[in-house]
Amino acid sequence: MMRVRLASEAAPGRAINEDAALHVGSLVGVFDGVTTPRDRDSGCVHGPAWYVQRLTSRLAQVAGEEAAAGLPELLAEAIERVRVDHDGRCDLDNPATPAATVCLLRPAQDQLDYLILSDCTLVVDQGDTVTVLTDPRFGIAVAELRREALALHGTELPAGRPTPGKYELTNQPHGYWTAAANPEAARQAVTGTLDLRGPRRVRRAALLTDGTSCAVDEYRLLDWRQLLDMLTEDGPHELIRRVREAENADPSRAGHFRYKRHDDATAALCIFEEHA
């Protein structure tokens, strides 16, 4: 048995949420739309909020039709259907085309399957151990670009400025992968299986966009087990409230590498009861 709690909230002052959360059948997911800089042409008449909502809708549809398919296959088919939804009006080969980071989780019998694409985070409670699972490729690619910029210009890029060259590494074998217009991204996701029975079984799992994982990995408000405890006791909305407090207390983002003061925030908590 799995119990699920979800929350997703737009950044303060923003009318549209570019994040989303999904719970359909046994499938749970969180999604973070990739914001395109204002001076960058995406080649698309749609935006990241449209893409995220369409992707979650299509994924729910595919999950209902192809229950036996693996998570990469479900996501690949959803991406393909959203590609058709663009209706030929957009340049989907543009590397800045609307995209989203993804974290999916689905129990099946005695196992728990997961998929992570780009900078979402999965936090898993296995009793004595809390395991944090991520897709490291985005962070590695951006760090390398920033090192190259430092070597070229002799100065660190200031916080708040997007990293030059990032889009040239999007959905490339030598870069990082994100859900956009190429279904191959789903097949390149970080995937795995965890136990739902036995001493190493998963008790709880949290799926986080970077707008909520920042409570631990940027603001150091609590550790990962404490984050799971907060989600269990107070719910995802309380985690988002705590993040907003930290954002408001740090208007200049001093000491934190964030492109913006506020971000959309999404969290899902799954609690599992051991099979008899």
C-alpha positions as a Markdown table, in Angstrom:
| # | Residue | x | y | z |
|---|---|---|---|---|
| 1 | Met | 0.0 | 0.0 | 0.0 |
| 2 | Met | 1.2 | 3.5 | -0.9 |
| 3 | Arg | 0.0 | 6.8 | 0.5 |
| 4 | Val | 0.8 | 10.0 | -1.4 |
| 5 | Arg | 0.9 | 13.7 | -0.5 |
| 6 | Leu | 1.6 | 16.3 | -3.1 |
| 7 | Ala | 2.1 | 20.1 | -3.2 |
| 8 | Ser | 3.1 | 22.4 | -6.0 |
| 9 | Glu | 3.3 | 26.2 | -5.8 |
| 10 | Ala | 4.3 | 29.0 | -8.2 |
| 11 | Ala | 7.0 | 31.3 | -7.1 |
| 12 | Pro | 5.6 | 34.4 | -5.3 |
| 13 | Gly | 4.6 | 37.1 | -7.8 |
| 14 | Arg | 4.3 | 34.6 | -10.7 |
| 15 | Ala | 0.8 | 33.9 | -12.0 |
| 16 | Ile | 1.8 | 30.7 | -13.8 |
| 17 | Asn | 3.4 | 27.6 | -12.1 |
| 18 | Glu | 6.0 | 26.0 | -14.4 |
| 19 | Asp | 6.2 | 23.0 | -12.0 |
| 20 | Ala | 3.7 | 20.2 | -11.7 |
| 21 | Ala | 3.0 | 17.0 | -9.6 |
| 22 | Leu | 1.3 | 13.8 | -10.8 |
| 23 | His | -0.3 | 10.9 | -9.0 |
| 24 | Val | -2.3 | 8.5 | -11.3 |
| 25 | Gly | -2.7 | 4.9 | -10.4 |
| 26 | Ser | 0.6 | 3.8 | -8.9 |
| 27 | Leu | 2.6 | 6.4 | -10.8 |
| 28 | Val | 3.9 | 9.4 | -8.9 |
| 29 | Gly | 6.0 | 12.2 | -10.5 |
| 30 | Val | 7.2 | 15.8 | -10.1 |
| 31 | Phe | 8.2 | 18.0 | -13.0 |
| 32 | Asp | 10.0 | 21.3 | -13.3 |
| 33 | Gly | 9.7 | 23.4 | -16.5 |
| 34 | Val | 12.9 | 24.8 | -17.8 |
| 35 | Thr | 12.6 | 28.6 | -17.9 |
| 36 | Thr | 14.0 | 30.1 | -21.2 |
| 37 | Pro | 16.0 | 33.4 | -20.8 |
| 38 | Arg | 14.1 | 36.4 | -22.2 |
| 39 | Asp | 16.9 | 37.0 | -24.8 |
| 40 | Arg | 16.9 | 33.4 | -26.0 |
| 41 | Asp | 14.6 | 32.4 | -28.9 |
| 42 | Ser | 13.1 | 29.0 | -28.1 |
| 43 | Gly | 11.7 | 28.5 | -31.6 |
| 44 | Cys | 8.4 | 27.6 | -30.0 |
| 45 | Val | 5.1 | 29.4 | -29.6 |
| 46 | His | 4.5 | 27.6 | -26.3 |
| 47 | Gly | 6.2 | 28.1 | -22.9 |
| 48 | Pro | 7.5 | 25.8 | -20.2 |
| 49 | Ala | 4.2 | 25.9 | -18.3 |
| 50 | Trp | 2.3 | 24.6 | -21.4 |
| 51 | Tyr | 4.9 | 21.9 | -21.9 |
| 52 | Val | 4.8 | 20.7 | -18.3 |
| 53 | Gln | 1.0 | 20.6 | -18.2 |
| 54 | Arg | 0.9 | 18.8 | -21.5 |
| 55 | Leu | 3.6 | 16.3 | -20.5 |
| 56 | Thr | 1.9 | 15.4 | -17.3 |
| 57 | Ser | -1.4 | 15.0 | -19.1 |
| 58 | Arg | 0.1 | 12.8 | -21.8 |
| 59 | Leu | 2.0 | 10.7 | -19.3 |
| 60 | Ala | -1.1 | 10.0 | -17.3 |
| 61 | Gln | -2.8 | 9.0 | -20.5 |
| 62 | Val | 0.0 | 6.7 | -21.5 |
| 63 | Ala | 0.3 | 5.1 | -18.0 |
| 64 | Gly | -3.4 | 4.2 | -18.2 |
| 65 | Glu | -3.0 | 2.6 | -21.6 |
| 66 | Glu | 0.4 | 0.8 | -21.2 |
| 67 | Ala | 0.5 | -0.3 | -17.6 |
| 68 | Ala | 3.1 | -3.0 | -18.3 |
| 69 | Ala | 5.6 | -0.6 | -19.9 |
| 70 | Gly | 8.7 | 0.5 | -18.0 |
| 71 | Leu | 9.1 | 4.1 | -16.8 |
| 72 | Pro | 11.5 | 5.1 | -19.7 |
| 73 | Glu | 9.1 | 3.8 | -22.2 |
| 74 | Leu | 6.1 | 5.6 | -20.6 |
| 75 | Leu | 8.0 | 8.9 | -20.6 |
| 76 | Ala | 9.3 | 8.4 | -24.1 |
| 77 | Glu | 5.8 | 7.9 | -25.5 |
| 78 | Ala | 4.5 | 10.9 | -23.5 |
| 79 | Ile | 7.3 | 13.1 | -25.0 |
| 80 | Glu | 6.5 | 11.8 | -28.5 |
| 81 | Arg | 2.8 | 12.7 | -28.0 |
| 82 | Val | 3.6 | 16.2 | -26.8 |
| 83 | Arg | 5.8 | 16.6 | -29.9 |
| 84 | Val | 2.7 | 15.9 | -32.0 |
| 85 | Asp | 0.8 | 18.4 | -29.8 |
| 86 | His | 3.0 | 21.2 | -31.1 |
| 87 | Asp | 1.1 | 20.7 | -34.3 |
| 88 | Gly | 4.0 | 21.6 | -36.6 |
| 89 | Arg | 4.1 | 25.2 | -35.5 |
| 90 | Cys | 7.4 | 25.1 | -33.6 |
| 91 | Asp | 11.1 | 24.4 | -34.3 |
| 92 | Leu | 11.5 | 21.4 | -32.1 |
| 93 | Asp | 15.2 | 21.0 | -33.1 |
| 94 | Asn | 16.0 | 24.3 | -31.3 |
| 95 | Pro | 17.9 | 23.3 | -28.1 |
| 96 | Ala | 16.0 | 25.9 | -26.1 |
| 97 | Thr | 12.6 | 24.3 | -27.0 |
| 98 | Pro | 10.3 | 24.0 | -23.9 |
| 99 | Ala | 11.5 | 21.3 | -21.6 |
| 100 | Ala | 11.2 | 19.9 | -18.1 |
| 101 | Thr | 13.1 | 18.0 | -15.5 |
| 102 | Val | 11.4 | 14.8 | -14.3 |
| 103 | Cys | 11.4 | 12.4 | -11.3 |
| 104 | Leu | 9.1 | 9.4 | -11.5 |
| 105 | Leu | 8.4 | 6.6 | -9.0 |
| 106 | Arg | 6.2 | 3.5 | -9.3 |
| 107 | Pro | 5.8 | 0.5 | -7.0 |
| 108 | Ala | 5.4 | -2.9 | -8.6 |
| 109 | Gln | 4.9 | -6.0 | -6.4 |
| 110 | Asp | 8.0 | -6.1 | -4.1 |
| 111 | Gln | 10.0 | -3.5 | -6.0 |
| 112 | Leu | 10.0 | 0.3 | -6.5 |
| 113 | Asp | 11.1 | 1.6 | -9.9 |
| 114 | Tyr | 12.4 | 5.2 | -10.3 |
| 115 | Leu | 13.5 | 7.5 | -13.0 |
| 116 | Ile | 15.3 | 10.8 | -12.7 |
| 117 | Leu | 16.1 | 13.3 | -15.5 |
| 118 | Ser | 18.1 | 16.4 | -14.9 |
| 119 | Asp | 18.1 | 18.2 | -11.5 |
| 120 | Cys | 15.1 | 16.7 | -9.7 |
| 121 | Thr | 16.0 | 14.7 | -6.5 |
| 122 | Leu | 14.7 | 11.5 | -5.0 |
| 123 | Val | 15.2 | 11.0 | -1.2 |
| 124 | Val | 14.6 | 7.4 | 0.0 |
| 125 | Asp | 14.2 | 6.2 | 3.6 |
| 126 | Gln | 15.4 | 2.6 | 4.0 |
| 127 | Gly | 15.3 | 2.4 | 7.7 |
| 128 | Asp | 18.8 | 3.0 | 9.1 |
| 129 | Thr | 19.8 | 4.7 | 5.8 |
| 130 | Val | 18.6 | 7.7 | 3.9 |
| 131 | Thr | 19.7 | 7.6 | 0.2 |
| 132 | Val | 19.7 | 10.6 | -2.0 |
| 133 | Leu | 19.4 | 9.9 | -5.8 |
| 134 | Thr | 20.0 | 12.4 | -8.5 |
| 135 | Asp | 21.0 | 12.8 | -12.1 |
| 136 | Pro | 24.5 | 14.4 | -11.8 |
| 137 | Arg | 25.0 | 15.2 | -15.5 |
| 138 | Phe | 23.4 | 18.6 | -15.5 |
| 139 | Gly | 25.5 | 19.8 | -12.5 |
| 140 | Ile | 28.7 | 18.4 | -14.1 |
| 141 | Ala | 28.0 | 20.1 | -17.4 |
| 142 | Val | 27.3 | 23.5 | -15.9 |
| 143 | Ala | 30.3 | 23.3 | -13.6 |
| 144 | Glu | 32.6 | 22.5 | -16.5 |
| 145 | Leu | 31.1 | 25.5 | -18.5 |
| 146 | Arg | 31.7 | 27.8 | -15.5 |
| 147 | Arg | 35.3 | 26.6 | -15.2 |
| 148 | Glu | 35.8 | 27.3 | -18.9 |
| 149 | Ala | 34.4 | 30.8 | -18.5 |
| 150 | Leu | 36.6 | 31.4 | -15.5 |
| 151 | Ala | 39.7 | 30.3 | -17.4 |
| 152 | Leu | 38.7 | 32.4 | -20.4 |
| 153 | His | 37.7 | 35.6 | -18.6 |
| 154 | Gly | 39.5 | 35.3 | -15.4 |
| 155 | Thr | 36.4 | 35.9 | -13.3 |
| 156 | Glu | 33.6 | 33.8 | -11.9 |
| 157 | Leu | 30.2 | 34.2 | -13.5 |
| 158 | Pro | 27.9 | 36.2 | -11.1 |
| 159 | Ala | 24.9 | 34.5 | -9.5 |
| 160 | Gly | 21.8 | 35.3 | -11.4 |
| 161 | Arg | 23.3 | 34.9 | -14.9 |
| 162 | Pro | 22.5 | 31.8 | -16.9 |
| 163 | Thr | 25.6 | 29.8 | -17.9 |
| 164 | Pro | 26.7 | 30.4 | -21.5 |
| 165 | Gly | 26.8 | 27.3 | -23.7 |
| 166 | Lys | 24.3 | 25.3 | -21.6 |
| 167 | Tyr | 21.9 | 24.8 | -24.5 |
| 168 | Glu | 24.7 | 23.4 | -26.7 |
| 169 | Leu | 24.9 | 20.5 | -24.2 |
| 170 | Thr | 21.2 | 19.9 | -23.9 |
| 171 | Asn | 20.2 | 16.3 | -24.9 |
| 172 | Gln | 23.7 | 15.5 | -26.1 |
| 173 | Pro | 25.7 | 12.4 | -25.2 |
| 174 | His | 28.5 | 14.6 | -23.9 |
| 175 | Gly | 26.2 | 16.9 | -22.0 |
| 176 | Tyr | 22.9 | 16.2 | -20.1 |
| 177 | Trp | 19.4 | 15.1 | -20.8 |
| 178 | Thr | 16.0 | 16.6 | -20.1 |
| 179 | Ala | 12.5 | 16.0 | -21.3 |
| 180 | Ala | 11.8 | 18.2 | -24.3 |
| 181 | Ala | 11.1 | 17.1 | -27.9 |
| 182 | Asn | 13.4 | 14.1 | -28.2 |
| 183 | Pro | 12.0 | 10.8 | -26.8 |
| 184 | Glu | 15.6 | 9.5 | -26.5 |
| 185 | Ala | 16.0 | 11.6 | -23.4 |
| 186 | Ala | 13.7 | 9.2 | -21.5 |
| 187 | Arg | 15.9 | 6.3 | -22.4 |
| 188 | Gln | 19.0 | 8.2 | -21.1 |
| 189 | Ala | 17.4 | 8.9 | -17.7 |
| 190 | Val | 18.9 | 7.7 | -14.4 |
| 191 | Thr | 16.8 | 4.6 | -13.5 |
| 192 | Gly | 16.8 | 1.9 | -10.9 |
| 193 | Thr | 14.9 | -0.5 | -8.7 |
| 194 | Leu | 14.6 | -0.6 | -4.9 |
| 195 | Asp | 13.2 | -3.2 | -2.5 |
| 196 | Leu | 9.8 | -2.8 | -0.9 |
| 197 | Arg | 10.3 | -5.9 | 1.2 |
| 198 | Gly | 13.0 | -7.0 | 3.7 |
| 199 | Pro | 15.5 | -5.1 | 5.9 |
| 200 | Arg | 16.5 | -2.7 | 3.1 |
| 201 | Arg | 12.9 | -1.9 | 2.1 |
| 202 | Val | 11.8 | 1.6 | 1.3 |
| 203 | Arg | 9.6 | 3.1 | 4.0 |
| 204 | Arg | 9.3 | 6.6 | 2.6 |
| 205 | Ala | 10.3 | 8.5 | -0.6 |
| 206 | Ala | 10.3 | 12.2 | -1.4 |
| 207 | Leu | 10.3 | 13.5 | -5.0 |
| 208 | Leu | 11.6 | 17.1 | -5.2 |
| 209 | Thr | 12.1 | 19.7 | -7.8 |
| 210 | Asp | 15.1 | 22.0 | -7.1 |
| 211 | Gly | 12.6 | 24.6 | -5.7 |
| 212 | Thr | 12.2 | 22.3 | -2.6 |
| 213 | Ser | 15.4 | 20.3 | -2.5 |
| 214 | Cys | 17.1 | 23.7 | -1.9 |
| 215 | Ala | 15.9 | 23.5 | 1.7 |
| 216 | Val | 18.7 | 21.0 | 2.2 |
| 217 | Asp | 21.3 | 21.4 | -0.5 |
| 218 | Glu | 21.4 | 25.2 | -0.6 |
| 219 | Tyr | 19.8 | 26.7 | 2.5 |
| 220 | Arg | 20.8 | 23.9 | 4.9 |
| 221 | Leu | 17.6 | 24.4 | 6.8 |
| 222 | Leu | 17.6 | 20.7 | 7.8 |
| 223 | Asp | 19.1 | 17.4 | 6.7 |
| 224 | Trp | 17.5 | 14.8 | 4.4 |
| 225 | Arg | 16.0 | 12.7 | 7.1 |
| 226 | Gln | 14.6 | 15.8 | 8.8 |
| 227 | Leu | 13.1 | 16.8 | 5.5 |
| 228 | Leu | 11.4 | 13.4 | 5.2 |
| 229 | Asp | 10.1 | 13.8 | 8.8 |
| 230 | Met | 8.7 | 17.3 | 8.0 |
| 231 | Leu | 6.9 | 16.0 | 5.0 |
| 232 | Thr | 5.5 | 13.1 | 7.0 |
| 233 | Glu | 4.4 | 15.2 | 10.0 |
| 234 | Asp | 3.4 | 18.5 | 8.4 |
| 235 | Gly | 3.1 | 17.8 | 4.7 |
| 236 | Pro | 4.7 | 19.3 | 1.6 |
| 237 | His | 3.1 | 22.7 | 2.0 |
| 238 | Glu | 5.1 | 23.2 | 5.2 |
| 239 | Leu | 8.3 | 22.4 | 3.4 |
| 240 | Ile | 7.4 | 25.0 | 0.7 |
| 241 | Arg | 6.6 | 27.5 | 3.4 |
| 242 | Arg | 10.0 | 27.0 | 5.0 |
| 243 | Val | 11.7 | 27.5 | 1.7 |
| 244 | Arg | 9.8 | 30.8 | 1.1 |
| 245 | Glu | 11.0 | 32.0 | 4.5 |
| 246 | Ala | 14.6 | 31.3 | 3.5 |
| 247 | Glu | 14.2 | 33.0 | 0.2 |
| 248 | Asn | 12.7 | 36.1 | 1.7 |
| 249 | Ala | 15.5 | 36.2 | 4.3 |
| 250 | Asp | 18.1 | 36.1 | 1.5 |
| 251 | Pro | 17.0 | 38.7 | -1.1 |
| 252 | Ser | 20.4 | 39.1 | -2.6 |
| 253 | Arg | 21.0 | 35.3 | -2.7 |
| 254 | Ala | 24.3 | 36.0 | -0.8 |
| 255 | Gly | 26.2 | 32.8 | -0.5 |
| 256 | His | 23.8 | 30.8 | -2.6 |
| 257 | Phe | 24.1 | 30.1 | -6.3 |
| 258 | Arg | 20.5 | 30.7 | -7.5 |
| 259 | Tyr | 19.5 | 32.3 | -10.7 |
| 260 | Lys | 16.4 | 33.9 | -9.1 |
| 261 | Arg | 15.2 | 34.9 | -5.7 |
| 262 | His | 12.1 | 32.7 | -5.8 |
| 263 | Asp | 11.4 | 29.5 | -7.7 |
| 264 | Asp | 8.4 | 27.3 | -8.3 |
| 265 | Ala | 8.4 | 24.6 | -5.7 |
| 266 | Thr | 7.0 | 21.0 | -5.8 |
| 267 | Ala | 7.3 | 18.0 | -3.5 |
| 268 | Ala | 5.6 | 14.6 | -3.3 |
| 269 | Leu | 5.8 | 12.2 | -0.3 |
| 270 | Cys | 5.2 | 8.5 | -0.7 |
| 271 | Ile | 4.7 | 6.3 | 2.4 |
| 272 | Phe | 4.9 | 2.5 | 1.9 |
| 273 | Glu | 3.5 | -0.2 | 4.1 |
| 274 | Glu | 5.4 | -3.5 | 3.9 |
| 275 | His | 3.5 | -6.4 | 2.2 |
| 276 | Ala | 2.2 | -9.1 | 4.6 |
